[in-house]
Amino acid sequence: MPTLEDWVILAERGRLVVALEAASVDRKSIFEFFQALAQQQKISCYYWNLGYDSLQEIRENSSTNYQLHNTEFIPPNRDVLKFLLGQNNPGIFLIDDWVNFEEINPLERRRRESQIQNLIERLRMAEATCYIVLLGTFIQFSEKLSAEVPVLKYPLPDAFAVQSIVNNFCFARGMKLEKPESLQRLTVACQGLPKGEIDLALNTYSALVNNVEQLAELILNYKVTQLRGLGLEFIAEPDVPSAGGLDLLQRFLYEKVVKLNEPSARKYNLRPPRGMLLLGPPGTGKTLSAKLAAKALGYSLLALSWGNVLGSDNPDKTLAKILEIADCLDRCILLGDDFDKGFTGWESGGVSRRLSQRLLTWMQEHTSHVMMIATVNRIKLLPSEIKRRFDDGGIWFVDLPNMGSMYEIFCIHLEKYFPTQFSEGKDPWTDREWYGLLKKYRGATPVEIGNAVARCAQDFYCSLSQQERKEAEVPVTITVRALEAQLEQFEMASKRDAEDLQAIRNSAYYARPACSPDRSRFAITKQDLFEYQPHQFDAIKD
């Protein structure tokens, strides 16, 4: 999309009516831009919105700020375009609140679009130098005007621009730097916000703290709150070091994606994949894999809720804003969790189809280092056009863990909650005990295994006396029987939702396996029909 800087070229070519998408907090920068051009042409610059009875002339005062002054131009009934159609005064007219078409009824929209069309025709024949700029936070014209009114964009500042703003602010304020990387942390905290909002946040929160580290923390919290209002969440780092059993997926992430993210890869015209699709039952580690991918790449992880986008007051505006923020943050992973749920009824058209087309275009054309990872349960709900956009990173099937994978998952959680028994490669249980436990947990998801281990730790803590809990010095221990007893506390999803699980597995032919075949010592031998071969641990006698 053309930017504000392209306005001069368009004006020289006779495009006298343009639209400009910009955040409301960037109004000062827009005034500065157009006031400077108006002074060059020795004409006035005016601003109007629904809150004013008359047009306001923009004037620069001695401190390079801009003030608005009442004029004698009073639009009757606040119909500003009708007023402009009847006068020939030269100037640059910035008209706000007039192209917010999503907030008005269809008849009023057609009337305003007709006025804009009439204004274009009148200005073509007018002798006075008159320019109209229609301001809005999101502008979407119908076919009637889309070809006649160029839409410009006042974009979010990129990383270099944000760094310049932050450096200038900290230098001017003499902010204390406790660590060399503090400025970079503050820059990252400000990325994704409009320029005017960055200036406002820096000035507001710097009055509450006396060093850059605290300022970065406050602004990051502020940004997280703002993005949450769009249906976009910053996801914390994973609480475990790896995803047990998903060796093929992890190998792809670390041996290919991470290497393609190296700066030297760009010399070979290479870049990381634009997207990956993870298919599998709930609780099998798909979201955890996205967290681990973000950690390996050093990227932020943003969770996009497709359902929240569809349910917003203006889905087109919400999605456009989210994609713009992701591009501005640049090095991030955009996680579409339960992505398939947003495409129910896609075939019938409407909002879902329109938004998916916008997303398709962005996934194909964006040049930023944003990687999209989508997790799905029912891949057949996704349109084929969407599935094709994940071909470069691949479609991966994350199934229920096999015996060897379950052993890895248990060890990860046991080391976290019971370090006295299981840290540094220690293992107090025999292979036979392990085999019996894994056999009973067959069909459990990684989430169910992690919850079972956590509940054992909770039970142990709650069994301690008040004095023991206060001192917190008793080593936490666990037994095989305690884990087996947890099986009585819940029903595995693989049994409760067996039909749904089978339907997901039936679509696995779409995908690459995320886990290698089980070759561990606990692997169950494949057997022919009517043949029974006991496992080696089954054969051990007491």
N, C-alpha and C positions, 0 to 999 in steps of 0.2 A: 504494500500500500504506500502511495506517495506520502511524504512527510510535510510538516509545516514549511520547511525550507524550500519546497517546490512551488509554494504559492506565487513567488515572484515570476517564475517562468510561465505559469498558467495565466497570470494577470497580463503579462506581455503578449500572450497569444489570444487575448480577448475572452478568457473564461472569467467573467466578472462576478459570477455567483458560484461560490464553492462552499462545501461543508467541512467542518473540522472537528474530529473526535479528540477530546481532551478531558482529563480529569478536572473537576471543579477547582481543586487546589492549585492547579497550574495556571490559573487565570492571570496572575501577576506576570509570568513569563510571556504569555500571549499578548498582554497589553504592551509589554516592552518591545516585542517584535514588531507589532503593527504600528505603534506610535513612532518608532524609528523610521519606518517606511513612509508613514504619513508626513513626517517632517521633511524627508528627502523630496517629496512631491509637493510640499507646501500646501497640504490640505489637512483637514481635521480628522481625528479618529474618534468614533462614537461607540458606546456600548449600551445595550438595552436587555433587560430581562423582565419577567412578569411582575417583579417587585417594584418597578419604577413606573411613575406616571409619565415621565418625559425621557427623551434620549439623554444620555450622560456623555459629556465630552471628556475624553481621557487627556489629562495634562500631567506633565512631568514636573515635580517640585524640585527644590534645591538638593534634596538628599537622594536623588535618583529613584524615589518611589513615585507611584502613580496615583493620582487622586481623580475622582469622578465629580464633575460639576454639572448642575442642571442646565438644560438648554430650553429654548422656547419651542422646541419640536415636541409636541404632545400628541401621540397617536390616539385618535378617537376610539373609545371602547377597547383600548389596549390592542388594537389590531395593527401591529407595527408594519406588516408587509403591505397592507392596504394603504397605509400612510406613505410608505416609501414609493409606492406606485404613482402617487400623485405629486411628488416633489422632485426637483432637479438639482438639489444641493450636492456639490462634490464632497467626497470623503470616503473613509473606510468605515463601514457599519458592521459591528460585531453583534449579531442577533442571537441571544441565548433563549432557551426554553421554547423554541418554536418547532424543532424537528424531533421532539420526544414523542414520536408517533405511537409508540407502544402504550402510552398513557391516555390516549384520546380515542373517541369513537370513530368508526370508519368514515362517516359523513364529514366530520371536521377534518379528518386527515385528507380527504379528497379536495376539500376547499383550500387547505393550506398548500397542497401540492400544486393546485391550479394557480394559486397566487404566485408561487415560486416560478412556475413556468411563464406566467405573464410578465413577471419582473425580468426574467432573462431576455424576453423579446423586447421589452421597453428599453433596457440598458444597451442593447445592441444598436439602437437607433439614437440614443441620447448623446448629446454633445459634452455633458459634464463628466468629469472623471469620478466615477462612483463605483465602489466595490462592496459587495455583500458577502459576509462570512457568517454562515449558519453554524452555531456552536452546539455541541451535545456530547454526552459521555458515550453514547452508542448510537450510530446513525445507520439506518437501513431503509433506503428508498425503494419504492415500487418500480416496476418496469417503466412507468410513466416518466420518472426523473433519473433513474440510475445512469443513463447515458449522458444526460445533460448537465448534471451537477457532480463534479469530481469530489470525492471524499478524501480528505487529507487526514493524517494522523500525527498527533503530538505524542511520540512514543515514550515509553518508560526509558529512563537513562540506562545505558549499558554499564558494564563493569568499570570501564575506564572513566566514564563520566561520574559515576558514583564515587570512585576513589578520589577524583579531583575535588568533588564537593566535600567529602569527609576530611581530606587533607587540609583544604583551605579553612574549614570550620575549626578544626582542632588547633591549627597554627594561630588563627585569629584570637581564639579563646585561651590559648596557652594551656590546653588540657594536659594533664599528667599522663605519661606512658610508663606503666610498670613493667610491661613486657614488649619486646620488639614487634611481636605479631599482633599487638592490640589493634593497630589501625586496620589491618587486614580483616580482623574479626568484626570490627565496626562496619567496614565496607560491605562484608557479606550480610550483616544484619540489615543493612539499608537496601540491599538489592531487591528488586521486585516492587518497590514503592515508587509512585510518581515523584518528580523532582520537588514539587511544592510540598508534598507530604514529608519528604526527607528533611527539607529545610525546617518545616514546622516541628517534626519530631525531635530533631537535633536541638533546636532552640528550647523546646518545652522540657525535655528530659535532662538536658545538661544543667538546668537550674536545680535539679534534685540530687545530683551526684558530683564528685570532684575528680573522677578519673575515667579514662576511656573504657576500661574493662566493664565498669558498672553501667556506663552509658550504652555499650553494646548489648548488655544483658537486657536492659529496659526496652530498647528499641526492638530487639528480637522478639521479646514477649508481646510487644505491641503489634508487630507484623504478623505473628502467629494468630493473634486474635482477629486481625483484619482478614486474613486469608480464610480463617474458619467460617467467616460470614459468607464466603463464596462457595463453601462446600469443599474447601481444600485444606488438608491437614498435614502438618509436619509430623513425620513418624520418627520415634526415638530409635536409637541403635538397638540391635538384637541383644537379648539378655543371655544368649548362649553363643559359644564361639563358632559353631558349625551346625549344618543341618545333617543329622545322621542318615547315612544310607544313600543320599542323592549324589553319588560320586560322579556320574557322567555329567550332570548339570553343573556341579561345582567345578569340574575340570574345564568345561566350556567357559565358565565365567572367569576363572583365574588364568587359564592358559590361552584364551583367545580374546575375550572382551577386555580384560585388564590390559593386555599387551597392545591391542588396537587403540587403547585410550592414551598411550604414550605419545608425547609431542613428536617424536621422530617418525611415528607412523604417518603423520600428515605429509611428510616428504615423499611418501610413496602413494599419495592420494588415497589413503585409507582412513577409515574412521570406525568407531564401534558400531554395532548394529543399532538401528533406530528403534527396534522393539522386539520383545519376546512374549510368547503366549504360554502360560502354564495351565494345563488341563489336569483336573483330578478331583477326587472327593474332598469335601471340607475337612480341615484339620490335618492334612498330609504334609504341610510344610511349604506351601506355595508362597504365602506372604513372607514367611521367614527367609525364603530364598531371595526375595526381592530386597529385604533388609540387608542380607549378607552381600548381595551384589552392590548395593549402595555403599556399604562399608568398604568393600574391596576397591571400588573405584574412587572413593573419597568424595562421593556425591551426597547432596541432600536427597531425602526421600519424601516425596509429596504424594499423598493419597487423594485420588480423584474419585468422588462418588458420582457415578453416572446417574443414579437415581435422584440425587440432590440437584443435579443440573437440570434434569427433566422437570423436577418439581418446583423450580424457582419461578419467580414472577416473569422473568424474561430469560428463557433458556439460552437463546442465541447470544445475548449479551454476557451471560455468565460464562459460557464456554469460551467465547472470544477472550474474555478477561483472563481466564485460567491459562489458556494457551499462551497469551502474551506474557504473563508472569513467568511461566515455565521457560519460555525463550529468553527472558531477561535474566533469570537466575542461571541459565546456560547449563552448567554442569550439575544436573539433577536427574533423578529417576522419577517419572510420573507413574504411579501405581494405580491401575484401574482394578480395584478388588471387586470380585463378583461381577465382572464386566458384562457377562451375558444377560444379567437381569434387566439391563437398560434397553434391550433390543426386542422385548416382547411386543408383537404387533408391528414390527418394522416394515413388513410387506405392505401394510395398508397405507404407508406414506405418513405424512404429517410431520410433527416436530421431530420425532425420533429419526426419521429418514434424513431430514434436513441437517440435523446436528451431526449425524454419522458422516454425511458427505463433507461437512466442514472439517471433522476430525480426520477423515481420509486424506483430504487435501493437505492438511497440516503435516500429517505423518509422512507424506510423500515429499513435501517441498521444504520443510523447515531445515535450516542450516545450523541451528544451535546444537550443542552437545547434550540434547535431552534424549534420554532413552525411556521408552514406554514399556512397562511390564504389566500385562493384563492377566488376571487369574479368572478362570471360568470353570464351571461345573458342567454346563450343557453347551458344548461347542456348536451344536447344530443350530442354536438360536442366533449365532453370529452370521451376518451376511458374508457371502464369499469374498466380497470386496474388502471387508475388514480383515478377514483371515489372511489374505494375500499380503497385507501390509506388515505382517509379522514374519514373513519368509526369511528375511536376512538373519534374524536372531533365532528363528526356529519355533516350532510348536512342540512343547515338551509334555509328556504324560507323567504325572507324579502320582504313583499308585500307593496303596497301603504297603507298609514296610514288610520285607521278608524277614526271616529269622536273623540273619546276619545284621541287617539294618536295624532291627529292633534292639539287638545287643548294643550297637553303637549309640542309639538314642537313649537307652537306659543309662549307659555309662556317662553320657553328657550331663544328664540331670542328676544322677547319683553323685557325680563329682561336685556339682553345684551345691547340693543340699547336705551331702554327707562327706565332706572333704577328709575327715579323719580316716575313714575306711577306704575311700576310692581315689583320692588325689595322687598325682605323680605315678600313675600307672598301677596303683595298688588294686587288688581284687581279692576280697576274702572268701568268695564263693567258688565252689568246684564247678567244673563243666557240666556235671550231671545236674547240679542245682540250677544252673543257668538254663540248661535245656528244658527242664521241667517248667520253669517260670515262663520262658519264651513260648513254649507250646500252649500254655494256658492263656497267654496274651495274644495269640494269633488272631489277626483281624482288627487289632487295636490301632488307632491312628497315633501319630507322634504326639498330638495334643493330649490324647487320653493317657498315654504313657507318662508324659510330663506332669499331668495333673495327679496321677496316682502317686508318683514319687513325692510331689509337693505335699499331698495330703498326709503321707506317712511322716514327713518332717513336722507338719502341724500337729499331728497326734502325739508325736514324741514330746514336743515342746509343751503342749497342754497337759501332759501327764506329769510334768515336773512340779515340785513344790514351789510356793511363792518365793522362798528364799533362793532356790536354785534358778528360777527364772530371772530374779533380780540380779544375781551374780553373773549369769550367762557364761558359766565356765564348764558346764557338763558337756562333753563331746556328744554330738548327735549321732545316733546309730540306727541301723535299719536291718531287718532280716528278710529273707525270702518269703517267709510266712506272712509278714506284714504286707508285702506287696500282693501276695495271692489273696489276702483278705479284702483288699481294695476292690477286687473284681465283683464282690457282692454288693458294692455300693453304687454301681452304675451298669447300664446295659450298653454294650458297644454299638456304635453307630452302624457298623458293618452288618450287625444282626437286626437292629431296629429299622434301618432303611436299606434292606438288602436289595430291593427292586431298583431303587434309585442308583445304588452303587453299581449294579450290573449294567444299567443303562449308560452310565458314565464310562464303564470299561468297554462297552460295545463300540464306543466312538474313539477308542484309543488308537485305531489304525491311522488317525490323522497325525499322530505325534511320534516324536522320538522318546525313547524311555529315559527317564532321569536317573535310573538306578541300574547297575549291572546285575546280571544273574547272580543268585546267591551261591558263593563258593566258600562260605565260612564253614567252620567245623560244626555249626549248628544246622546247616542246610539239610532240608528234607529231600531224600533221594526220589527222583522221578520214577514212578513204578508203572509197569504195564498192567492191563486189565487182568483181574483175578490173581494178581501177584502181590505178595506182601513181603517187604524187606524191612525189618526193624532197624531203627537208627542205632548207631553204636552206643549212644547213651541210654537208649531203651534196654539194651542188652546187658548193661552192667547190673550185677546182682549185689545186694547188700552183704 
